[in-house]
Amino acid sequence: EEQRVIAHRSKSKREALDKEIKKQIAKNKKESASMQKSVQNMAMSQAMEHFGPGPYYIEIEVQLPGEKSPSFFTVKMADLEKMPVSVNLFMHQVRSRLWDNTSFLVDIEHITMAQTTSANGNVDRISQFQQKGLEKVVFPEYHHDHPHVPYSLGFAGDPAGPIWYINKLDNTIPHGPNGDQKFGDPQPCFANIIIGKDVVDRIAKLPHSKDTPYLFQYPVTIVSARMRGLHEIQGGMKYARQLEKQ
């Protein structure tokens, strides 16, 4: 009888402890969500102040190895109200010209990844990202309206940034909130390529290094990344007319 009483008390203590732990977890989640919302509101205000209400378009100039002329592709940034921290971060990186003279080097089955290093490897701009406080997304921002579909851009890492990648496949499951735990937190998906998908396809077909198969044999130079209006972009007005028909 005494053992049953002890067992009952022990069970009651465990249940009380479990209840308290769950209560604390719920409280922490609520506080974390509130803090994240505050950060998002600040990022949105900052983006509106510096860049206006959007939508925002970034034209990226690249130099493919073996080609005489540069090529271009254009991305449309995610909705500011849905991905304010990630959008604001990338826009400020572009405004500071931090992606000028960087490169695409890593290319694997599902992504092509932009690096902070130059194509020849002589320059790494990571310290400039750090000095300007434009290195990382402060929390794993994600919105289901901006999944990791083909031709979308995502920040890599945990915490994410500044490295970003182009999704070659639908990576919504592995890179989203319900992905395999080995990927950690969901990775922000912050833009979509709207013009120049053929350029990205040409990049993906470049030969790989024989010694290191996940690297391009000759990296692609990211010459520049600039915020543009659609009227300034080749093919921009055609894209605008297509939007009007939708």
C-alpha contacts under 8 A as a table, 3 or more apart, distances in Angstrom:
res1	aa1	res2	aa2	distance
1	E	4	R	5.16
1	E	5	V	6.42
2	E	5	V	5.12
2	E	6	I	6.28
3	Q	6	I	5.04
3	Q	7	A	6.03
4	R	7	A	5.01
4	R	8	H	6.02
5	V	8	H	5.03
5	V	9	R	6.17
6	I	9	R	5.13
6	I	10	S	6.08
7	A	10	S	5.04
7	A	11	K	6.11
8	H	11	K	5.08
8	H	12	S	6.14
9	R	12	S	5.01
9	R	13	K	6.19
10	S	13	K	5.14
10	S	14	R	6.29
11	K	14	R	5.10
11	K	15	E	6.16
12	S	15	E	5.10
12	S	16	A	6.08
13	K	16	A	5.04
13	K	17	L	6.04
14	R	17	L	5.01
14	R	18	D	6.01
15	E	18	D	5.01
15	E	19	K	6.03
16	A	19	K	5.05
16	A	20	E	6.18
17	L	20	E	5.05
17	L	21	I	6.11
18	D	21	I	5.07
18	D	22	K	6.14
19	K	22	K	5.20
19	K	23	K	6.11
20	E	23	K	4.97
20	E	24	Q	6.13
21	I	24	Q	5.08
21	I	25	I	6.11
22	K	25	I	5.03
22	K	26	A	6.13
23	K	26	A	5.18
23	K	27	K	6.19
24	Q	27	K	4.96
24	Q	28	N	6.08
25	I	28	N	5.07
25	I	29	K	6.12
26	A	29	K	5.12
26	A	30	K	6.18
27	K	30	K	5.12
27	K	31	E	6.18
28	N	31	E	5.07
28	N	32	S	5.92
29	K	32	S	4.97
29	K	33	A	6.00
30	K	33	A	5.15
30	K	34	S	6.17
31	E	34	S	5.07
31	E	35	M	6.16
32	S	35	M	5.07
32	S	36	Q	6.09
33	A	36	Q	5.08
33	A	37	K	6.13
34	S	37	K	5.14
34	S	38	S	6.35
35	M	38	S	5.11
35	M	39	V	6.34
36	Q	39	V	5.06
36	Q	40	Q	6.16
36	Q	139	F	7.43
37	K	40	Q	5.00
37	K	41	N	6.14
38	S	41	N	5.11
38	S	42	M	6.30
39	V	42	M	5.16
39	V	43	A	6.18
39	V	85	V	7.41
40	Q	43	A	5.03
40	Q	44	M	6.07
40	Q	83	M	7.88
40	Q	84	P	5.65
40	Q	85	V	5.62
41	N	44	M	5.13
41	N	45	S	6.23
41	N	84	P	7.63
42	M	45	S	5.16
42	M	46	Q	6.17
43	A	46	Q	5.08
43	A	47	A	6.12
43	A	84	P	5.64
43	A	85	V	5.27
43	A	88	N	6.11
44	M	47	A	5.15
44	M	48	M	6.12
44	M	80	L	6.62
44	M	81	E	6.89
44	M	84	P	5.16
44	M	85	V	7.17
44	M	88	N	7.15
45	S	48	M	5.15
45	S	49	E	6.12
46	Q	49	E	5.10
46	Q	50	H	6.23
46	Q	88	N	7.43
47	A	50	H	5.27
47	A	51	F	5.53
47	A	52	G	6.85
47	A	53	P	7.89
47	A	84	P	7.77
47	A	88	N	5.43
48	M	51	F	5.44
48	M	52	G	4.45
48	M	53	P	5.36
48	M	54	G	7.98
49	E	52	G	5.99
51	F	54	G	7.26
54	G	80	L	7.63
55	P	76	K	7.32
55	P	77	M	6.96
55	P	79	D	7.22
55	P	80	L	7.94
56	Y	76	K	5.95
56	Y	77	M	5.48
56	Y	227	M	7.17
56	Y	228	R	7.65
56	Y	229	G	7.79
57	Y	74	T	6.75
57	Y	75	V	5.69
57	Y	76	K	4.64
57	Y	77	M	6.15
57	Y	227	M	5.74
57	Y	228	R	5.59
57	Y	229	G	6.55
57	Y	230	L	7.25
58	I	74	T	5.57
58	I	75	V	5.30
58	I	76	K	6.56
58	I	77	M	7.58
58	I	225	A	6.43
58	I	226	R	5.37
58	I	227	M	4.45
58	I	228	R	5.81
59	E	72	F	6.74
59	E	73	F	5.89
59	E	74	T	4.34
59	E	75	V	6.51
59	E	225	A	5.68
59	E	226	R	5.34
59	E	227	M	6.32
59	E	228	R	6.44
59	E	233	I	7.37
60	I	72	F	5.59
60	I	73	F	5.44
60	I	74	T	6.01
60	I	75	V	7.92
60	I	222	I	7.21
60	I	223	V	7.62
60	I	224	S	5.83
60	I	225	A	4.38
60	I	226	R	6.54
61	E	70	P	6.60
61	E	71	S	5.79
61	E	72	F	4.55
61	E	73	F	6.79
61	E	222	I	6.08
61	E	223	V	5.34
61	E	224	S	5.25
61	E	225	A	6.33
62	V	70	P	5.67
62	V	71	S	5.33
62	V	72	F	6.05
62	V	220	V	6.80
62	V	221	T	5.50
62	V	222	I	4.56
62	V	223	V	5.25
62	V	224	S	7.22
63	Q	67	E	7.15
63	Q	69	S	7.14
63	Q	70	P	4.70
63	Q	71	S	6.22
63	Q	220	V	5.94
63	Q	221	T	5.10
63	Q	222	I	6.61
63	Q	223	V	6.67
64	L	67	E	5.68
64	L	70	P	7.06
64	L	71	S	7.56
64	L	203	I	7.22
64	L	219	P	7.85
64	L	220	V	5.11
64	L	221	T	6.70
65	P	218	Y	6.40
65	P	219	P	7.23
65	P	220	V	6.33
67	E	70	P	7.34
71	S	199	V	6.81
72	F	196	G	6.33
72	F	199	V	7.00
73	F	193	I	7.09
73	F	194	I	7.81
73	F	195	I	5.49
73	F	196	G	4.18
73	F	197	K	6.81
73	F	199	V	6.65
73	F	200	V	7.55
74	T	193	I	5.73
74	T	194	I	5.95
74	T	195	I	5.04
74	T	196	G	6.37
74	T	233	I	7.97
75	V	191	A	6.07
75	V	192	N	5.21
75	V	193	I	4.16
75	V	194	I	5.58
75	V	195	I	7.04
76	K	191	A	5.48
76	K	192	N	5.39
76	K	193	I	6.33
76	K	194	I	6.49
77	M	80	L	7.88
77	M	87	V	6.53
77	M	190	F	6.00
77	M	191	A	4.18
77	M	192	N	6.54
78	A	82	K	7.38
78	A	83	M	6.34
78	A	87	V	6.70
78	A	146	H	6.96
78	A	189	C	7.85
78	A	190	F	5.03
78	A	191	A	4.92
78	A	192	N	7.35
79	D	82	K	5.39
79	D	83	M	6.15
79	D	84	P	7.57
80	L	83	M	5.33
80	L	84	P	4.68
80	L	87	V	6.49
80	L	88	N	7.98
81	E	84	P	5.69
82	K	143	H	6.37
83	M	86	S	5.76
83	M	87	V	6.04
83	M	141	E	6.83
83	M	142	Y	6.92
83	M	143	H	6.86
83	M	190	F	6.71
84	P	87	V	5.23
84	P	88	N	5.80
85	V	88	N	5.26
85	V	89	L	6.08
85	V	137	V	6.77
85	V	138	V	7.88
85	V	141	E	7.32
86	S	89	L	5.13
86	S	90	F	6.27
86	S	137	V	6.22
86	S	141	E	7.16
86	S	188	P	6.77
86	S	190	F	6.11
87	V	90	F	5.37
87	V	91	M	6.04
87	V	190	F	6.03
87	V	191	A	7.99
88	N	91	M	5.16
88	N	92	H	6.17
89	L	92	H	5.31
89	L	93	Q	6.23
89	L	134	L	6.31
89	L	136	K	7.97
89	L	137	V	7.18
90	F	93	Q	4.92
90	F	94	V	6.17
91	M	94	V	5.08
91	M	95	R	6.03
91	M	227	M	7.82
92	H	95	R	4.80
92	H	96	S	6.03
92	H	134	L	7.38
93	Q	96	S	5.20
93	Q	97	R	6.24
93	Q	98	L	5.49
93	Q	99	W	7.08
93	Q	129	F	7.62
93	Q	134	L	6.40
94	V	97	R	4.84
94	V	98	L	6.11
94	V	99	W	6.47
94	V	225	A	5.90
94	V	226	R	6.17
94	V	227	M	7.26
95	R	98	L	7.79
95	R	226	R	7.24
95	R	227	M	7.52
97	R	100	D	5.56
97	R	224	S	7.29
97	R	225	A	6.98
97	R	226	R	7.82
98	L	125	R	7.08
98	L	128	Q	7.29
98	L	129	F	6.93
99	W	102	T	5.63
99	W	116	T	6.96
99	W	222	I	7.02
99	W	223	V	7.90
99	W	224	S	6.26
99	W	225	A	6.31
100	D	222	I	6.22
100	D	223	V	5.28
100	D	224	S	4.28
100	D	225	A	6.47
101	N	117	T	7.73
101	N	118	S	5.46
101	N	119	A	7.58
101	N	221	T	6.38
101	N	222	I	5.51
101	N	223	V	4.97
101	N	224	S	6.61
102	T	114	A	7.56
102	T	115	Q	6.20
102	T	116	T	5.28
102	T	117	T	5.03
102	T	118	S	4.21
102	T	119	A	6.37
102	T	124	D	7.88
102	T	125	R	7.86
102	T	221	T	5.95
102	T	222	I	5.05
102	T	223	V	6.97
103	S	114	A	5.70
103	S	115	Q	5.39
103	S	116	T	6.84
103	S	117	T	6.20
103	S	118	S	5.45
103	S	119	A	5.20
103	S	219	P	6.35
103	S	220	V	5.37
103	S	221	T	4.45
103	S	222	I	4.89
104	F	107	D	7.85
104	F	112	T	6.99
104	F	113	M	5.70
104	F	114	A	4.44
104	F	115	Q	5.92
104	F	119	A	7.61
104	F	219	P	5.75
104	F	220	V	5.04
104	F	221	T	6.53
104	F	222	I	7.04
105	L	112	T	7.76
105	L	113	M	6.55
105	L	114	A	6.66
105	L	115	Q	6.67
105	L	119	A	7.56
105	L	215	L	5.60
105	L	216	F	5.55
105	L	218	Y	7.80
105	L	219	P	4.89
105	L	220	V	6.69
106	V	112	T	5.99
106	V	113	M	5.22
106	V	114	A	7.33
106	V	115	Q	7.96
106	V	214	Y	5.82
106	V	215	L	4.64
106	V	216	F	6.41
107	D	111	I	6.11
107	D	112	T	4.43
107	D	113	M	6.23
107	D	204	A	7.24
107	D	214	Y	5.39
107	D	215	L	5.70
107	D	216	F	6.54
108	I	111	I	5.60
108	I	112	T	6.40
108	I	214	Y	5.41
108	I	215	L	7.85
109	E	168	K	7.47
110	H	167	N	6.18
110	H	168	K	5.00
110	H	169	L	5.21
110	H	170	D	7.97
110	H	171	N	7.39
111	I	165	Y	6.13
111	I	166	I	5.48
111	I	167	N	4.75
111	I	168	K	5.12
111	I	169	L	7.28
112	T	165	Y	5.45
112	T	166	I	5.21
112	T	167	N	6.85
112	T	168	K	7.12
112	T	204	A	7.15
113	M	163	I	7.32
113	M	164	W	5.97
113	M	165	Y	4.09
113	M	166	I	6.34
114	A	163	I	6.05
114	A	164	W	5.53
114	A	165	Y	5.69
115	Q	118	S	7.78
115	Q	163	I	5.87
115	Q	164	W	7.57
116	T	124	D	5.61
116	T	125	R	5.36
116	T	126	I	5.89
116	T	162	P	7.97
116	T	163	I	6.98
117	T	121	G	5.81
117	T	122	N	7.43
117	T	123	V	5.48
117	T	124	D	4.13
117	T	125	R	6.20
117	T	126	I	7.85
118	S	121	G	5.08
118	S	122	N	6.32
118	S	123	V	5.28
118	S	124	D	6.43
118	S	221	T	6.91
119	A	122	N	7.87
119	A	218	Y	7.81
119	A	219	P	5.30
119	A	220	V	6.34
119	A	221	T	5.41
120	N	123	V	7.77
120	N	219	P	7.80
121	G	124	D	7.23
124	D	127	S	7.57
125	R	128	Q	5.37
125	R	129	F	6.73
126	I	129	F	5.15
126	I	130	Q	6.35
126	I	135	E	7.76
127	S	130	Q	4.97
127	S	131	Q	6.04
128	Q	131	Q	5.03
128	Q	132	K	6.22
129	F	132	K	5.41
129	F	133	G	6.17
129	F	134	L	5.01
129	F	135	E	5.05
129	F	162	P	7.62
130	Q	133	G	5.04
130	Q	134	L	6.10
130	Q	135	E	5.41
131	Q	134	L	7.71
132	K	135	E	7.91
133	G	136	K	7.94
134	L	162	P	7.47
135	E	161	G	5.78
135	E	162	P	4.90
136	K	159	P	6.55
136	K	160	A	5.62
136	K	161	G	4.46
136	K	162	P	5.65
137	V	140	P	6.93
137	V	141	E	7.64
137	V	159	P	6.60
137	V	160	A	5.54
137	V	161	G	6.11
138	V	159	P	7.13
138	V	160	A	7.99
139	F	159	P	6.78
139	F	160	A	7.92
140	P	158	D	7.83
140	P	159	P	6.81
140	P	160	A	7.01
140	P	185	D	6.13
140	P	186	P	5.91
140	P	187	Q	6.02
140	P	188	P	6.36
141	E	186	P	7.46
141	E	187	Q	7.10
141	E	188	P	5.39
142	Y	146	H	7.55
142	Y	176	G	7.63
142	Y	177	P	7.64
142	Y	186	P	6.64
142	Y	187	Q	6.81
142	Y	188	P	5.14
142	Y	189	C	6.81
143	H	146	H	5.57
143	H	147	P	7.18
144	H	147	P	5.73
146	H	189	C	6.02
146	H	190	F	7.11
146	H	191	A	8.00
147	P	171	N	7.97
147	P	172	T	5.43
147	P	176	G	7.11
147	P	189	C	6.27
148	H	152	S	6.02
148	H	153	L	7.42
148	H	154	G	7.17
148	H	167	N	6.56
148	H	170	D	6.01
148	H	171	N	5.07
148	H	172	T	4.49
148	H	175	H	6.89
148	H	176	G	7.23
148	H	189	C	5.99
149	V	152	S	5.71
149	V	167	N	6.46
149	V	168	K	7.87
149	V	169	L	6.48
149	V	170	D	4.35
149	V	171	N	6.08
149	V	172	T	6.27
150	P	166	I	7.69
150	P	167	N	4.96
150	P	168	K	4.92
150	P	169	L	4.85
150	P	170	D	5.29
150	P	171	N	7.69
151	Y	166	I	5.95
151	Y	167	N	5.36
151	Y	168	K	6.10
151	Y	169	L	7.97
151	Y	192	N	5.90
151	Y	193	I	5.42
151	Y	197	K	7.33
152	S	166	I	5.79
152	S	167	N	5.46
152	S	189	C	6.93
152	S	190	F	7.59
152	S	191	A	5.66
152	S	192	N	4.15
152	S	193	I	6.04
153	L	164	W	6.74
153	L	165	Y	5.58
153	L	166	I	4.74
153	L	167	N	6.22
153	L	189	C	5.67
153	L	190	F	5.92
153	L	191	A	5.14
153	L	192	N	5.98
153	L	193	I	7.73
154	G	164	W	5.46
154	G	165	Y	5.46
154	G	166	I	6.67
154	G	167	N	7.41
154	G	187	Q	6.55
154	G	188	P	5.48
154	G	189	C	4.21
154	G	190	F	5.93
154	G	191	A	7.41
155	F	160	A	5.39
155	F	161	G	5.22
155	F	162	P	6.70
155	F	163	I	5.97
155	F	164	W	4.25
155	F	165	Y	6.46
155	F	187	Q	6.08
155	F	188	P	5.59
155	F	189	C	6.66
155	F	190	F	7.71
156	A	160	A	5.03
156	A	161	G	5.61
156	A	162	P	7.34
156	A	163	I	5.54
156	A	164	W	5.33
156	A	165	Y	6.86
156	A	187	Q	6.50
157	G	160	A	4.17
157	G	161	G	6.08
157	G	163	I	7.53
157	G	187	Q	7.44
158	D	161	G	7.97
158	D	184	G	6.71
158	D	185	D	6.74
158	D	187	Q	7.73
160	A	163	I	7.64
160	A	187	Q	6.52
160	A	188	P	7.39
161	G	164	W	6.60
167	N	170	D	6.95
167	N	171	N	6.85
170	D	173	I	7.91
171	N	174	P	5.61
171	N	175	H	5.73
171	N	176	G	7.55
172	T	175	H	5.49
172	T	176	G	5.08
172	T	179	G	7.95
173	I	176	G	5.24
173	I	177	P	7.56
173	I	178	N	6.17
173	I	179	G	5.00
173	I	180	D	7.91
174	P	178	N	7.29
174	P	179	G	4.15
174	P	180	D	5.82
174	P	183	F	6.99
175	H	178	N	7.98
175	H	179	G	5.82
175	H	183	F	6.91
175	H	186	P	5.54
175	H	187	Q	5.71
176	G	179	G	5.46
176	G	185	D	7.91
176	G	186	P	4.65
176	G	187	Q	6.39
177	P	185	D	6.71
177	P	186	P	4.67
178	N	186	P	7.73
179	G	183	F	6.88
179	G	186	P	7.36
180	D	183	F	5.87
180	D	184	G	7.61
181	Q	184	G	5.26
181	Q	185	D	7.81
183	F	186	P	7.60
193	I	196	G	7.28
193	I	197	K	6.66
194	I	197	K	7.14
194	I	239	Y	7.94
195	I	235	G	7.00
195	I	236	G	7.67
195	I	239	Y	7.86
196	G	199	V	5.24
196	G	200	V	6.82
197	K	200	V	5.09
197	K	201	D	6.21
198	D	201	D	4.94
198	D	202	R	6.23
199	V	202	R	5.10
199	V	203	I	6.35
200	V	203	I	5.03
200	V	204	A	6.30
201	D	204	A	5.09
201	D	205	K	6.49
202	R	205	K	5.23
202	R	206	L	6.73
203	I	206	L	5.50
203	I	220	V	7.60
206	L	216	F	6.82
206	L	217	Q	7.85
207	P	216	F	6.03
207	P	217	Q	5.81
207	P	218	Y	7.82
208	H	212	T	7.56
208	H	213	P	5.61
208	H	214	Y	6.77
208	H	215	L	5.62
208	H	216	F	4.18
208	H	217	Q	4.55
208	H	218	Y	7.74
209	S	212	T	5.19
209	S	213	P	5.25
209	S	214	Y	7.37
209	S	215	L	5.71
209	S	216	F	5.51
209	S	217	Q	4.09
209	S	218	Y	7.83
210	K	213	P	5.72
210	K	217	Q	7.55
212	T	215	L	5.77
213	P	216	F	7.61
215	L	219	P	7.93
216	F	219	P	5.47
222	I	225	A	7.67
228	R	232	E	6.11
228	R	233	I	6.87
229	G	232	E	5.34
229	G	233	I	6.88
230	L	233	I	5.33
230	L	236	G	4.52
230	L	237	M	6.13
230	L	240	A	7.31
231	H	234	Q	7.86
231	H	236	G	5.77
231	H	237	M	5.80
232	E	236	G	7.07
233	I	236	G	4.86
233	I	237	M	7.75
234	Q	237	M	7.76
235	G	238	K	5.29
235	G	239	Y	6.32
236	G	239	Y	5.10
236	G	240	A	6.24
237	M	240	A	4.82
237	M	241	R	6.21
238	K	241	R	5.18
238	K	242	Q	6.35
239	Y	242	Q	5.08
239	Y	243	L	6.36
240	A	243	L	5.09
240	A	244	E	6.41
241	R	244	E	5.05
241	R	245	K	6.52
242	Q	245	K	5.27
242	Q	246	Q	6.67
243	L	246	Q	5.30
